[in-house]
Amino acid sequence: MLTEARLLALLRAPSGGLITRPWFDRLALHVVARRYLPLSRAWAAALAARGEVARFAEALPLDGALDDRDRDRLSRSLAEIGALDATARAAEADWAAAAFGGDRLSGAALGAVEARRLRAAWRLMAARRAFSFLRRRHRWSPLRYEIADPAAVEARHGRDRDAPARAFAAPEPMPAIEESGAIATPSGRAVRWLRFASPSSVMADRVMAQVVAPRGVLDPPTLIFCRGFFVEPSQWGQVPGFADAVCDAGFRLVELETPWHDRRRIDGYYGGEPALARAPLGLLDLFMALVREVAVVIDWCRRTSASPVAVGGLSLGALVAQLVAARATHWPEALRPDGLLLLTVCDHVDRLASESDLMRALGLPAALAAAGWDRAALGRWRCLVDPVEGPAVPPERIVMLLGSADKVTPYARGREMAERWGLPEANLFIRRQGHFSAALGLLRDPTPISRLAAVLADSCR
């Protein structure tokens, strides 16, 4: 079994550099688009089917009829996933009661409840493999497309496009934040959770965020980090080594659960699916929610620490982080980030459908065209998805990592943005990697994270 420790050892060995190369990106893109996401679509349909084969086949849908053998096997798989779902829901309820209930637990007691929750969640997530047999004989879309036409998006967000500052205004008043008890990791770091109501009426749910504090630091700077599409550490487990790298650099790490991901997933969809399946409306809703949720966490950080607060992200999370920095120009000064960490990022988000290899592999350009969207129609919404105003963070406090072979968030777009913003050469890390290998490469060489800590220490004294 490839444990977290073994993966990190493999990446950091002298031969680990052979993994973090563009060949890995070609393999990863194929696996994500042709296997993982189609199996995720079947998994989500199975959860919504409640054990009924007919409902499953309708929700997917399949490209042909099931034979008797497949029907019997599918029936068993649906029963299995239903049982795993019930177990995961019960474990989550126990965890919520232990973390935020009247008799809140902490320390080893809370850690044991968290371990049971993670085991149950992992088993449910891993049940995607139960549908591999169908993939050998059938094909279906990796996304459940429900794309609104331009007129519908105009009716929903036309006023927002005309007043972006209002659309992304910091919540007032701020929602109340609940804090869980803390547990200690093997490294001695304290882990706790935050919970608050999303300020987005579209989401209308509760935001969860995990806080990891470095050992022995009384008032650390904070890195608020937003994750990429389909990344769900609370279900699959934390990204190996990332929290260690952040805390080793002296930061307190706050990781938000992205809308429609993790425990914010909605029935009938897998984590992150609605944002792309309903694009561009889904992306607008996600950006407008998460940017304002980050504002809530910045406010909490200011109240719990006198040290600098940075915002960062990877892939989708980096697109959100750069948008936070742009919208913060209209926020109260206390809510403006002190630093920015952008990992595999680009601007012109409205063009990603046609320029990103991942979006093309998922069939998004054809789905958008069928709903009446072209480049001009998408471009009308750029003011809501791009940092067109420039960031509220000085360029000397912005650190960026780009992969020169990145074809998911295209490298040229990211490089142009770095030059337009005037990033110092020492803050721009360009590696001969693609989108996925650059993310892995950060675990092998986390210098961009330590660079952010250094520039904040120098400029915020």
CORGIUR-V18935 format. One record per residue. N is the residue number from 1. BURIAL is # if it has 24 or more other C-alpha atoms within 12 Angstrom, else .. Layout:
N&BURIAL + N&BURIAL
This chain:
1&. + 2&. + 3&. + 4&. + 5&. + 6&. + 7&. + 8&# + 9&. + 10&. + 11&# + 12&. + 13&. + 14&. + 15&. + 16&. + 17&# + 18&. + 19&# + 20&# + 21&# + 22&# + 23&. + 24&# + 25&# + 26&# + 27&. + 28&# + 29&# + 30&. + 31&. + 32&# + 33&# + 34&# + 35&# + 36&# + 37&# + 38&# + 39&# + 40&# + 41&# + 42&# + 43&# + 44&# + 45&# + 46&# + 47&# + 48&# + 49&# + 50&# + 51&# + 52&# + 53&# + 54&. + 55&. + 56&# + 57&# + 58&. + 59&# + 60&# + 61&# + 62&# + 63&. + 64&. + 65&. + 66&. + 67&. + 68&. + 69&. + 70&# + 71&. + 72&. + 73&. + 74&# + 75&# + 76&. + 77&# + 78&# + 79&# + 80&# + 81&# + 82&# + 83&. + 84&# + 85&# + 86&. + 87&. + 88&# + 89&. + 90&. + 91&# + 92&# + 93&. + 94&# + 95&# + 96&# + 97&. + 98&# + 99&# + 100&# + 101&. + 102&. + 103&. + 104&. + 105&# + 106&# + 107&. + 108&. + 109&. + 110&# + 111&# + 112&. + 113&# + 114&# + 115&# + 116&# + 117&# + 118&# + 119&# + 120&# + 121&# + 122&# + 123&# + 124&# + 125&# + 126&# + 127&# + 128&# + 129&# + 130&# + 131&# + 132&# + 133&. + 134&# + 135&# + 136&. + 137&. + 138&. + 139&# + 140&# + 141&# + 142&# + 143&# + 144&# + 145&# + 146&. + 147&# + 148&# + 149&# + 150&# + 151&. + 152&. + 153&# + 154&. + 155&. + 156&. + 157&# + 158&. + 159&. + 160&# + 161&# + 162&. + 163&. + 164&# + 165&# + 166&. + 167&# + 168&# + 169&# + 170&# + 171&# + 172&. + 173&. + 174&. + 175&# + 176&. + 177&# + 178&# + 179&# + 180&# + 181&# + 182&# + 183&# + 184&# + 185&. + 186&. + 187&. + 188&. + 189&# + 190&# + 191&# + 192&# + 193&# + 194&# + 195&# + 196&# + 197&# + 198&# + 199&# + 200&# + 201&. + 202&. + 203&# + 204&. + 205&# + 206&# + 207&# + 208&# + 209&# + 210&# + 211&# + 212&# + 213&# + 214&# + 215&# + 216&. + 217&. + 218&. + 219&. + 220&# + 221&# + 222&# + 223&# + 224&# + 225&# + 226&# + 227&# + 228&# + 229&# + 230&# + 231&# + 232&# + 233&# + 234&# + 235&# + 236&# + 237&# + 238&. + 239&# + 240&# + 241&# + 242&# + 243&# + 244&# + 245&# + 246&# + 247&# + 248&# + 249&# + 250&# + 251&# + 252&# + 253&# + 254&# + 255&# + 256&# + 257&# + 258&# + 259&# + 260&# + 261&# + 262&# + 263&# + 264&# + 265&# + 266&. + 267&# + 268&# + 269&# + 270&# + 271&# + 272&# + 273&# + 274&# + 275&# + 276&# + 277&# + 278&# + 279&# + 280&# + 281&# + 282&# + 283&# + 284&# + 285&# + 286&# + 287&# + 288&# + 289&# + 290&# + 291&# + 292&# + 293&# + 294&# + 295&# + 296&# + 297&# + 298&# + 299&# + 300&# + 301&# + 302&# + 303&. + 304&. + 305&. + 306&. + 307&# + 308&# + 309&# + 310&# + 311&# + 312&# + 313&# + 314&# + 315&# + 316&# + 317&# + 318&# + 319&# + 320&# + 321&# + 322&# + 323&# + 324&# + 325&# + 326&# + 327&# + 328&# + 329&# + 330&# + 331&# + 332&. + 333&. + 334&# + 335&# + 336&# + 337&# + 338&# + 339&# + 340&# + 341&# + 342&# + 343&# + 344&# + 345&# + 346&# + 347&# + 348&# + 349&# + 350&# + 351&# + 352&# + 353&# + 354&# + 355&# + 356&# + 357&# + 358&# + 359&# + 360&# + 361&# + 362&# + 363&# + 364&# + 365&# + 366&. + 367&# + 368&# + 369&. + 370&. + 371&# + 372&. + 373&# + 374&# + 375&. + 376&. + 377&. + 378&# + 379&. + 380&# + 381&# + 382&# + 383&# + 384&# + 385&# + 386&# + 387&# + 388&# + 389&# + 390&# + 391&# + 392&# + 393&# + 394&# + 395&# + 396&# + 397&# + 398&# + 399&# + 400&# + 401&# + 402&# + 403&# + 404&# + 405&# + 406&# + 407&# + 408&# + 409&# + 410&# + 411&# + 412&# + 413&# + 414&# + 415&# + 416&. + 417&# + 418&# + 419&. + 420&. + 421&# + 422&. + 423&# + 424&. + 425&. + 426&. + 427&# + 428&# + 429&# + 430&# + 431&# + 432&# + 433&# + 434&# + 435&# + 436&# + 437&# + 438&# + 439&# + 440&# + 441&# + 442&# + 443&# + 444&# + 445&# + 446&# + 447&# + 448&# + 449&# + 450&# + 451&# + 452&# + 453&# + 454&# + 455&# + 456&# + 457&# + 458&. + 459&. + 460&. + 461&.
